[in-house]
Amino acid sequence: MNPLRRISLHVDEPDPGHFHWVLMEEGTDAFTWAELSSSKEGYDMWIDAWRQGSRALLALTEDQTQGPRSQELAMPSFADPMGARGRRP
């Protein structure tokens, strides 16, 4: 099964009383995150922005019981990424 994508949702308030949802996705390591998508227009209430952001996150998945999955297949934990030829004698 393809691995879960690491996506976070947060709400930003660039101007007082104007809330925007933002989806961020983890990059190549846990310290690198990039904006995946965000609301085009603001919301008057934080909870409305959160709810719409949650809907946007759910829209990224085909099966809500499994969550958003990467397009890349996971490498089995027992696999040697270097292969037999990459091993040192």
N, C-alpha and C positions, 0 to 999 in steps of 0.2 A: 504494500500500500504506500502511496506517496506520503511524505511527511507533512505534518501541519505547517502552515505558514504562520510565522510569528507576527501577528498584527495587533496593534494597540489602538484604542480609541481614547481620545481626550477632548475636552471642551476648552476652547480658548476664548478670551474676552479682550479683543484688540481695542475696543472702545467701551467705556462703561455702559452696561445694559445691552450690549450687542454680542451675542454668543455664537460661536462657530464650532462645529464638530470637525475633528481632524483624525484621519486614519494614518498611522505610521507603520512601516514594515521594517523588520530587522534586516540589516544588510549581511555582509559576509561574517561579521562577528557580533557579539552581544553589545558592543559599544557603538555600533554604527546603525542609525535608523534614518530612513528617508520617508518623506511625505508620500503617501500612496494616493490619497484623495482628501478633499475637504469640501465643506459647504460653500456654495457660491454666494448665498445671501445669509445674513445673520438672523438670529432668533431673539425674541424678547426675553425668553426664559431659558435658563441653563438646562432644565429638564427636557425642554422641547429639542434643543440641540443634541442632547445625549440620546434621546429616543430616535431621532433621524439618523444620527451616526450609527446607532445600533442596527437600524434597518439597512444602511449602506454596507455594514460589515456582513450581515446575513446574506445580502445579495451577492457576495463574493463566493458563496458556497453552493454547490449543486445539491448536496445532501446535508441538511442541517443536523443530522445525527452524527455526522463525521467531521464537520467543520471545514473551513477553507483549506484546501490541499495544494501543495506545490505541484507543478507540472512535471518536475523531475522525479524519477523513481528513487526511492531511498536505497542506499548501499547497505546490504546486510551487514550486521555488526561483526560477523566472522570474516568478511571479505578483506583481503589485503589490497589496499588501493595501489600499491606499487607493483603488484603481480609477482610471480615467482622470479622473474628476471631482475626485479629491483632489489632483491634481498642481498644482503652482504654475506660473504662466505663465513 
